[in-house]
Amino acid sequence: MPIAAAKVLIITQNWGIEETEMTRPLRELREAGAAVTLAALTADPVETVQHDRFEGETVTPDTTYDAVSADDYDLLVVPGGTTNVDRLRVNPAAIALAKAFAAAGKPIAAICHGPWLLVNAELLPGKTLTSCRYIAADIENAGGKHVDEEVHVDDANGWRLITSRKPDDLDAFIDAIKQTLGE
């Protein structure tokens, strides 16, 4: 499918998202022609942070993630941010979305702490992926194989997983998403 026909869903909490891990995919995929929806826990503004400590940009979400369906999207993006994903990974609606994307054979892209959601969704057995080093043991304990790479794409188990380690890897991460969407 051409990227201009792609529908991408980004899910976050309303606070604690690593700024560039959300804003760059959001803007660059939109600029490439994809229809990108930012869904948060609530309709309140999404407050990002830089390096988990400093105030970042505030962005208005398009909807809430309990109001969307995987059926309506082609790819799910899970940005990092320690606090963001620590809360996202225990939210039943976020877990259900991740499971629905995988069950439908639709790609999921997660960066930095983003794969934590996939740990709790029990989607990692048989998958090889990368992430920030802080959750490597969680990935391994959940049945995944952790690798230290700029970006890793895994097609095991009938669905594509695109993962990356940190903000410095965003160019490769976004390129892998664009390639998956057919740019």
Secondary structure, DSSP 8 states (H G I E B T S, - for coil): --GGG-EEEEEE-SEEEEHHHHHHHHHHHHHTT-EEEEEESSSS-EEEEETTTEEEEEE--SEEGGG--GGG-SEEEE---HHHHHHHTT-HHHHHHHHHHHHTT--EEEETTTHHHHHHTT--TT-EE---GGGHHHHHHTT-EE---SEEEE-GGGS-EEEE-SGGGHHHHHHHHHHHHT-
